[in-house]
Amino acid sequence: MPSFGTTSREHLDGVDEHLQELFNTVVRHFDCSVISGRRSVAEQAALVRAGKSQLLKSKHLSGAAVDVAPYPIDWGEIGTPEERARAIQRFYLFAGFVLGVASQMGMTLRWGGDWNGNLDPRDEGDFNDLVHYELVRR
């Protein structure tokens, strides 16, 4: 059974307890890595400057958001259109699993691959953040 390594556990520290519970449940069924959890204002500003985030007032600042990817993920594997399509499919499959588990646990999440919640990837604009999950309500 998969479990989080030291780095993923450290990234979950300071994140809302409901998100911690959710991803500790998810990892038992779907191997994944926590890339980022709670951030400082300085860390968030640096990500905005680098184009990796669009908001200075991110939910990461309060611990209400976390970035998680299916494991293993090799960011370099996304070279050809076919490789990119396979990688994106993995993120969508993972997101469906995460959103389903969250729903079963009574949580509502917003996923960075479906900002407007209509499950239509054609109208998500220019910023897909397929690793981003934020707590809407518990």
C-alpha beads as a LAMMPS data file, in Angstrom:
LAMMPS data file: protein, C-alpha beads

138 atoms
137 bonds

1 atom types
1 bond types

-500.0 500.0 xlo xhi
-500.0 500.0 ylo yhi
-500.0 500.0 zlo zhi

Masses

1 110.0

Atoms # bond

1 1 1 0.000 0.000 0.000
2 1 1 1.461 3.413 -0.960
3 1 1 2.211 5.985 1.714
4 1 1 3.671 9.471 1.761
5 1 1 7.395 9.968 2.037
6 1 1 9.048 12.514 4.289
7 1 1 8.824 15.416 1.823
8 1 1 5.115 14.904 1.111
9 1 1 4.361 14.663 4.838
10 1 1 6.304 17.895 5.436
11 1 1 4.322 19.631 2.673
12 1 1 1.075 18.565 4.370
13 1 1 2.143 20.160 7.666
14 1 1 0.146 23.337 8.208
15 1 1 -2.490 22.394 5.637
16 1 1 -6.134 22.309 6.728
17 1 1 -6.822 19.122 8.685
18 1 1 -9.586 18.098 6.271
19 1 1 -7.181 18.228 3.313
20 1 1 -4.665 16.233 5.333
21 1 1 -7.314 13.606 6.082
22 1 1 -8.393 13.521 2.435
23 1 1 -4.925 13.024 0.966
24 1 1 -3.899 10.559 3.658
25 1 1 -6.919 8.536 2.499
26 1 1 -6.197 9.056 -1.210
27 1 1 -2.569 7.887 -0.960
28 1 1 -3.651 4.516 0.445
29 1 1 -5.385 3.811 -2.893
30 1 1 -3.569 5.975 -5.454
31 1 1 0.141 6.681 -5.110
32 1 1 0.782 10.418 -5.168
33 1 1 3.194 13.136 -4.029
34 1 1 2.423 16.387 -2.268
35 1 1 4.316 19.068 -4.156
36 1 1 3.256 22.098 -2.143
37 1 1 1.078 22.897 0.837
38 1 1 0.893 26.023 2.954
39 1 1 3.013 28.888 1.584
40 1 1 4.368 32.136 2.925
41 1 1 3.501 35.436 1.239
42 1 1 7.074 35.613 -0.102
43 1 1 6.884 32.088 -1.567
44 1 1 3.559 32.887 -3.233
45 1 1 4.865 36.168 -4.666
46 1 1 7.876 34.342 -6.133
47 1 1 5.581 31.788 -7.800
48 1 1 3.472 34.590 -9.307
49 1 1 6.607 36.306 -10.647
50 1 1 7.727 32.989 -12.169
51 1 1 4.328 32.497 -13.841
52 1 1 3.602 29.356 -11.822
53 1 1 0.685 30.964 -9.980
54 1 1 -1.656 33.785 -10.857
55 1 1 -2.870 34.972 -7.459
56 1 1 -1.051 36.712 -4.663
57 1 1 -3.985 35.888 -2.354
58 1 1 -3.827 32.139 -2.912
59 1 1 -5.611 29.663 -0.666
60 1 1 -2.165 28.160 -0.103
61 1 1 -1.480 31.097 2.258
62 1 1 -4.098 29.874 4.740
63 1 1 -3.434 26.165 4.194
64 1 1 -6.734 25.674 2.359
65 1 1 -4.985 24.463 -0.813
66 1 1 -2.476 21.802 -1.713
67 1 1 -0.696 20.740 -4.904
68 1 1 -0.607 16.970 -5.386
69 1 1 0.436 14.868 -8.391
70 1 1 0.055 11.187 -9.198
71 1 1 3.308 9.321 -8.570
72 1 1 5.588 8.825 -10.328
73 1 1 5.477 11.928 -12.434
74 1 1 8.383 12.843 -14.644
75 1 1 7.890 16.448 -15.709
76 1 1 10.354 15.788 -18.521
77 1 1 8.146 13.082 -20.036
78 1 1 5.861 15.685 -21.559
79 1 1 7.819 16.158 -24.788
80 1 1 5.776 14.822 -27.675
81 1 1 2.050 15.504 -28.081
82 1 1 1.366 11.821 -27.322
83 1 1 3.402 11.937 -24.107
84 1 1 1.672 15.154 -23.092
85 1 1 -1.752 13.599 -23.734
86 1 1 -0.887 10.536 -21.610
87 1 1 0.412 12.704 -18.759
88 1 1 -2.694 14.896 -18.843
89 1 1 -4.918 11.793 -18.815
90 1 1 -3.154 10.629 -15.633
91 1 1 -3.848 13.990 -13.971
92 1 1 -7.533 13.840 -14.972
93 1 1 -7.846 10.253 -13.736
94 1 1 -6.200 11.204 -10.457
95 1 1 -8.400 14.288 -10.073
96 1 1 -11.538 12.215 -10.612
97 1 1 -10.426 9.861 -7.866
98 1 1 -9.551 12.715 -5.466
99 1 1 -12.830 14.541 -6.114
100 1 1 -14.790 11.315 -5.635
101 1 1 -13.111 10.535 -2.311
102 1 1 -13.621 14.132 -1.178
103 1 1 -17.309 13.908 -2.028
104 1 1 -17.623 10.659 -0.063
105 1 1 -16.004 12.434 2.898
106 1 1 -18.470 15.338 2.663
107 1 1 -15.966 17.830 1.236
108 1 1 -16.269 20.145 -1.715
109 1 1 -13.039 20.859 -3.573
110 1 1 -12.125 23.082 -6.464
111 1 1 -9.584 21.560 -8.834
112 1 1 -7.136 23.592 -10.922
113 1 1 -8.068 21.617 -14.046
114 1 1 -11.714 22.680 -13.759
115 1 1 -11.758 26.159 -12.204
116 1 1 -15.360 26.871 -13.129
117 1 1 -16.677 23.447 -12.136
118 1 1 -18.391 22.523 -15.396
119 1 1 -16.018 19.661 -16.379
120 1 1 -15.408 21.204 -19.811
121 1 1 -11.647 21.567 -20.379
122 1 1 -12.200 23.739 -23.468
123 1 1 -13.213 26.804 -21.449
124 1 1 -10.668 26.815 -18.644
125 1 1 -8.640 29.683 -20.045
126 1 1 -4.871 29.756 -20.216
127 1 1 -4.013 28.568 -16.712
128 1 1 -4.519 24.892 -16.053
129 1 1 -3.104 23.919 -12.683
130 1 1 -3.690 20.170 -12.759
131 1 1 -1.995 19.596 -9.389
132 1 1 -4.035 22.187 -7.436
133 1 1 -6.830 21.241 -5.017
134 1 1 -8.488 23.754 -2.723
135 1 1 -11.056 23.252 -0.014
136 1 1 -14.337 25.007 -0.752
137 1 1 -16.263 23.655 2.206
138 1 1 -16.338 20.858 4.713

Bonds

1 1 1 2
2 1 2 3
3 1 3 4
4 1 4 5
5 1 5 6
6 1 6 7
7 1 7 8
8 1 8 9
9 1 9 10
10 1 10 11
11 1 11 12
12 1 12 13
13 1 13 14
14 1 14 15
15 1 15 16
16 1 16 17
17 1 17 18
18 1 18 19
19 1 19 20
20 1 20 21
21 1 21 22
22 1 22 23
23 1 23 24
24 1 24 25
25 1 25 26
26 1 26 27
27 1 27 28
28 1 28 29
29 1 29 30
30 1 30 31
31 1 31 32
32 1 32 33
33 1 33 34
34 1 34 35
35 1 35 36
36 1 36 37
37 1 37 38
38 1 38 39
39 1 39 40
40 1 40 41
41 1 41 42
42 1 42 43
43 1 43 44
44 1 44 45
45 1 45 46
46 1 46 47
47 1 47 48
48 1 48 49
49 1 49 50
50 1 50 51
51 1 51 52
52 1 52 53
53 1 53 54
54 1 54 55
55 1 55 56
56 1 56 57
57 1 57 58
58 1 58 59
59 1 59 60
60 1 60 61
61 1 61 62
62 1 62 63
63 1 63 64
64 1 64 65
65 1 65 66
66 1 66 67
67 1 67 68
68 1 68 69
69 1 69 70
70 1 70 71
71 1 71 72
72 1 72 73
73 1 73 74
74 1 74 75
75 1 75 76
76 1 76 77
77 1 77 78
78 1 78 79
79 1 79 80
80 1 80 81
81 1 81 82
82 1 82 83
83 1 83 84
84 1 84 85
85 1 85 86
86 1 86 87
87 1 87 88
88 1 88 89
89 1 89 90
90 1 90 91
91 1 91 92
92 1 92 93
93 1 93 94
94 1 94 95
95 1 95 96
96 1 96 97
97 1 97 98
98 1 98 99
99 1 99 100
100 1 100 101
101 1 101 102
102 1 102 103
103 1 103 104
104 1 104 105
105 1 105 106
106 1 106 107
107 1 107 108
108 1 108 109
109 1 109 110
110 1 110 111
111 1 111 112
112 1 112 113
113 1 113 114
114 1 114 115
115 1 115 116
116 1 116 117
117 1 117 118
118 1 118 119
119 1 119 120
120 1 120 121
121 1 121 122
122 1 122 123
123 1 123 124
124 1 124 125
125 1 125 126
126 1 126 127
127 1 127 128
128 1 128 129
129 1 129 130
130 1 130 131
131 1 131 132
132 1 132 133
133 1 133 134
134 1 134 135
135 1 135 136
136 1 136 137
137 1 137 138
